[in-house]
Amino acid sequence: MLLLRLTLLVAIALTFAACNFASSAANRPASDRSAMVVSPISAAMPSSFPFDFAADFSEGFAAVRITDRFGYIDRSGSIAIEVNPDFDGISAFSEQRAVARVNNISGYIDTAGTIIVDPQYLSANSFQDGLAAVRMGTKYGYINRAGELEIEPQFDLAGDFSQQLASIKIDGKYGYIDRQGRTVIPAQFEDAWSFADDRATVRYGNQWGYIDREGKMAIAPQFDGAFTFAEGLGRIRKGSQWGYVDASGSLKIAPQFDFAMDFSGGFAAVLVGSKWGYIDRNGTFVIPAQFDFAADFSEGFAAVQIDRQYGFIDSSGNFVIQPSFSNVGKFSEGFAWVQTEGRYGFIDRQGRFLSN
């Protein structure tokens, strides 16, 4: 499952797909890109902010694309960072660094748009706990925020650091290293996820369980699927039904849902039949299953879909922003991106459009 997760991470958080990255829809030759230097992104941006792509706000900035140009807006709606026109994609900022890609090679920029680490990696993760996993050749290692190699490339796969540990794959097995690159939990699992709430999901044989930060089995492998702890509960699957366990391994909410999301803001979105609703930590429905899709709560609001249109509800299940968009992001730093007819903009918590 780590392989699947890292593949998704590369596809979503490292190869500049939907929610976290803006990227070009076409592969342009360098000669075409260089001609765009004379047309800065701010000059092309209309006052209503209809972007060709937009991503969530992070650390005060949101990545956007207008035609083939990339940049970042700030919370006033103004273009704050105009990045190199040669870039094919940019990521959200994490620890004041963002991944920037050109010709499928990745490097890093700072919040001024300055290249801090020249594009040189076949893949590059966002920084977490001061380190970022990068791929050099066929192996993964870790660099620091200055671009210096902290842990030599030696792993077949490498995850992000969380709670001072990172999952790695070597010789077909998964284990964990510390920030110095020392093995602290030997590679012995068929799969392994990041730590959260002092628990990490691991697969032993065909079953999933959880280990503690010393590598001891805290919850014995017994599940057909298991996911990272969130707000003190781990999402698990038995057969085709989903439920939740606490840190001791006790079933807090028995498997009973056709699908389930992690807890966020005290609630979890769950699927019953073909409809989504929300439960509390006791497994009680607080918002009935009535939506065609339901996302996590963020900053008090959750995106839901009805009749192919997305809007936002509050924790009482009341619509605060009526379903009127073809796609939406989550609220982050007070704003959420919204999409209609292929165009992107940002709204605040009152549903007002952000404009400069």
C-alpha positions in Angstrom: 0.0 0.0 0.0 3.0 2.3 0.5 3.8 1.7 -3.1 0.3 2.8 -4.0 0.5 5.7 -1.7 3.8 6.9 -3.0 2.6 6.4 -6.6 -0.3 8.6 -5.8 2.0 11.0 -4.0 4.2 11.2 -7.1 1.1 11.6 -9.3 -0.6 14.2 -7.1 2.0 15.8 -5.0 5.1 15.4 -7.1 3.9 15.3 -10.7 1.6 18.2 -10.4 -1.8 16.8 -10.6 -5.1 18.2 -9.3 -5.2 19.4 -5.7 -1.6 20.4 -4.9 0.0 21.3 -8.1 -0.5 23.4 -11.2 0.9 22.0 -14.4 0.7 22.6 -18.1 -1.8 20.6 -20.1 0.6 20.2 -23.0 4.3 19.5 -23.3 5.7 22.6 -24.9 9.2 22.7 -26.5 11.6 25.0 -24.7 11.6 27.5 -27.7 7.8 28.0 -27.1 8.3 28.6 -23.4 11.1 31.1 -23.7 8.9 33.4 -25.8 6.6 33.8 -22.8 9.1 35.8 -20.8 7.8 39.0 -22.4 4.2 38.4 -21.1 4.2 38.1 -17.2 1.3 36.3 -15.7 0.0 39.4 -13.9 -0.4 41.2 -17.2 -2.7 38.4 -18.4 -4.8 38.1 -15.3 -8.3 39.5 -15.4 -9.8 41.1 -12.4 -12.3 38.3 -11.8 -9.4 35.8 -11.4 -10.6 33.1 -13.8 -7.5 30.8 -13.8 -6.9 27.8 -16.0 -5.9 26.0 -12.8 -5.7 26.7 -9.1 -4.6 24.9 -6.0 -5.2 25.2 -2.2 -3.6 28.0 -0.2 -0.5 26.9 1.8 1.8 29.1 3.8 0.1 32.2 2.4 0.2 31.4 -1.3 -1.8 29.4 -3.8 -0.4 28.1 -7.1 -2.3 29.2 -10.2 -1.9 28.9 -14.0 -3.0 31.3 -16.7 -2.7 29.8 -20.1 0.9 28.3 -19.9 2.3 30.5 -17.2 2.5 29.6 -13.5 2.7 31.8 -10.4 1.3 32.2 -6.9 -1.3 34.5 -5.6 -1.4 35.8 -2.0 -4.5 36.1 0.2 -5.3 39.5 -1.2 -5.7 37.9 -4.6 -2.7 39.5 -6.2 0.1 37.7 -8.0 2.8 37.6 -5.4 5.3 35.3 -7.1 6.0 35.1 -10.8 8.0 31.9 -11.4 10.4 31.1 -14.2 8.5 30.7 -17.5 10.3 27.5 -18.3 8.7 25.7 -15.4 6.2 23.0 -16.5 4.6 22.7 -13.0 4.8 24.0 -9.4 3.7 22.6 -6.1 2.2 24.1 -2.9 4.7 25.5 -0.5 5.8 23.4 2.5 8.4 24.8 4.9 8.9 27.7 2.6 9.9 25.5 -0.3 8.0 24.4 -3.4 8.8 21.8 -6.0 9.3 23.2 -9.5 9.5 21.0 -12.5 11.0 21.5 -16.0 11.2 18.8 -18.6 10.2 16.2 -16.0 13.1 17.1 -13.7 12.4 18.6 -10.3 14.1 21.2 -8.1 12.9 23.7 -5.5 12.1 27.4 -5.2 11.6 29.7 -2.2 8.8 32.1 -1.5 10.5 34.8 -3.6 10.4 32.4 -6.7 14.2 32.1 -6.5 15.6 28.7 -7.5 17.1 27.3 -4.3 17.8 23.8 -5.6 18.4 23.4 -9.4 16.1 20.9 -11.2 18.0 17.7 -11.1 15.8 15.0 -9.5 13.6 12.4 -11.3 11.1 13.0 -8.5 11.0 15.2 -5.4 8.7 15.3 -2.4 7.6 18.3 -0.4 9.7 19.1 2.7 8.5 17.6 6.0 10.4 17.9 9.3 13.2 19.8 7.4 13.9 17.0 4.9 12.6 16.0 1.5 12.8 12.7 -0.3 14.3 12.9 -3.7 15.1 10.3 -6.4 18.5 10.2 -8.0 18.9 7.5 -10.6 17.0 4.5 -9.3 17.5 5.3 -5.6 15.9 7.6 -3.1 17.6 9.8 -0.5 16.9 13.0 1.4 18.1 16.6 1.1 17.7 19.5 3.5 16.2 22.9 2.7 19.5 24.2 1.4 19.6 21.4 -1.1 22.4 19.6 0.7 22.3 15.8 0.7 21.5 14.6 4.3 20.9 10.9 3.6 22.6 9.2 0.7 20.3 7.7 -2.1 20.1 4.1 -1.1 16.4 3.2 -0.9 14.1 1.7 -3.4 11.3 3.9 -2.1 11.2 6.6 0.5 8.3 8.3 2.3 8.0 11.7 4.1 9.3 12.2 7.6 6.6 12.3 10.3 7.2 12.2 14.0 10.9 12.1 13.3 10.7 8.8 11.3 10.3 7.9 7.6 9.2 4.7 6.0 11.6 3.3 3.4 11.8 0.2 1.2 14.9 -1.8 0.7 15.4 -5.3 -0.7 11.6 -5.7 -1.1 10.8 -4.9 2.5 9.7 -1.8 4.4 11.2 -0.3 7.6 11.9 3.1 9.2 14.8 5.4 9.5 15.5 8.4 11.7 16.6 11.8 10.5 20.3 10.7 10.4 19.4 7.9 8.1 19.9 5.2 10.7 17.6 2.2 10.6 15.5 2.3 13.8 12.9 -0.3 12.7 14.3 -3.0 10.5 12.9 -3.6 7.0 10.5 -6.5 7.7 7.1 -5.4 6.4 5.3 -5.9 3.1 4.2 -2.3 3.3 4.4 0.6 5.7 2.9 4.1 6.1 3.8 7.2 7.9 3.4 7.7 11.7 0.6 9.7 13.2 -0.6 9.7 16.8 2.4 7.4 17.6 1.0 4.7 15.3 2.0 3.5 11.8 0.1 1.2 9.5 2.0 -1.8 8.4 1.2 -4.9 6.4 2.6 -8.2 7.6 1.8 -11.0 5.2 -1.7 -10.3 3.9 -3.0 -8.5 7.0 -2.7 -5.0 8.2 -1.9 -3.8 11.7 -0.2 -0.9 13.6 3.2 -0.5 15.2 4.4 2.0 17.8 7.5 4.2 17.4 9.7 1.5 18.8 8.6 -0.9 16.1 6.5 -3.1 18.4 3.1 -4.4 17.3 0.6 -2.1 19.0 -2.4 -3.6 17.1 -1.8 -7.1 15.7 -2.3 -7.6 12.0 -5.9 -8.5 11.5 -7.4 -6.1 9.0 -7.9 -6.4 5.2 -7.1 -2.7 5.0 -5.9 -0.1 7.5 -5.0 3.6 7.2 -3.1 6.3 9.1 -4.5 7.5 12.4 -6.3 10.8 12.4 -7.7 12.5 15.5 -7.0 9.4 17.6 -8.8 6.9 15.4 -7.5 4.6 12.6 -9.7 3.7 9.7 -9.8 0.0 9.0 -11.5 -2.5 6.7 -12.8 -6.0 7.3 -14.0 -7.7 4.1 -15.9 -4.9 2.3 -17.0 -3.0 5.4 -15.2 0.0 7.0 -14.9 1.0 10.7 -12.5 2.6 13.2 -10.1 1.4 16.0 -8.6 3.4 18.8 -4.9 3.4 19.7 -5.3 0.2 21.9 -6.8 -1.7 18.9 -10.3 -1.8 20.3 -13.0 -1.4 17.8 -14.3 2.1 18.4 -16.8 2.0 15.5 -17.5 -1.5 14.2 -17.1 -2.1 10.4 -20.4 -1.3 8.9 -19.9 1.3 6.1 -19.4 0.7 2.4 -16.5 3.3 2.5 -15.2 5.7 5.0 -12.8 8.7 5.2 -10.5 9.7 8.0 -11.8 11.9 10.9 -11.3 15.6 10.4 -12.8 18.3 12.5 -14.5 15.7 14.7 -16.4 14.1 11.9 -15.8 11.4 9.3 -17.5 11.1 5.9 -18.9 7.6 5.3 -20.7 5.9 2.4 -23.9 3.9 2.9 -25.1 2.4 -0.3 -24.8 5.2 -2.8 -25.1 8.1 -0.4 -22.6 9.9 1.9 -23.1 11.4 5.3 -21.1 12.2 8.4 -20.6 10.4 11.7 -19.2 11.5 15.0 -16.5 9.7 17.1 -19.2 7.4 18.5 -20.3 6.2 15.1 -23.5 8.1 15.3 -24.8 9.9 12.2 -24.8 13.6 12.8 -25.5 14.5 9.2 -27.6 11.9 7.4 -26.3 10.0 4.3 -27.8 12.2 1.5 -25.0 13.4 -0.6 -23.6 12.0 -3.9 -20.1 12.7 -2.5 -18.7 14.2 0.8 -15.2 15.4 1.6 -13.4 16.0 4.8 -14.2 19.0 7.0 -11.7 21.8 6.9 -11.9 25.1 8.7 -15.5 24.2 9.7 -16.8 23.5 6.3 -17.0 20.4 4.1 -17.5 20.1 0.3 -20.4 17.9 -0.8 -21.9 17.0 -4.1 -25.6 16.9 -5.1 -26.7 16.4 -8.7 -23.2 16.8 -10.0 -22.8 20.2 -8.3 -20.6 21.0 -5.3 -21.2 23.3 -2.4 -20.2 23.6 1.2 -22.0 22.6 4.4 -21.3 23.5 8.1 -21.0 21.0 11.0 -24.8 21.1 11.3 -25.2 19.9 7.8 -26.7 23.2 6.6 -25.5 24.6 3.3 -23.4 27.7 3.8 -22.5 27.9 0.1 -25.1 26.4 -2.3 -24.1 23.6 -4.8 -23.2 25.6 -7.9 -19.7 24.5 -8.9 -18.4 21.6 -11.0 -15.5 21.0 -8.6 -14.1 22.5 -5.5 -11.1 22.3 -3.2 -11.1 22.4 0.6 -11.0 25.6 2.7 -7.4 26.4 3.5 -6.3 29.7 5.1 -9.8 31.1 4.6 -10.3 30.4 1.0 -11.2 27.5 -1.3 -10.7 27.1 -5.0 -13.8 26.5 -7.1 -14.3 25.4 -10.7 -17.0 26.1 -13.2 -16.8 25.4 -17.0 -13.1 24.6 -16.8 -12.2 27.9 -15.1 -10.9 28.4 -11.5 -11.4 31.1 -8.9 -11.3 31.4 -5.1 -14.1 32.0 -2.6 -14.1 33.0 1.0 -16.2 31.5 3.8 -19.1 33.8 2.8 -19.0 32.6 -0.8 -17.5 35.9 -2.0 -15.1 35.7 -4.9 -11.5 36.7 -4.2 -10.4 39.5 -6.5 -7.5 42.0 -6.6 
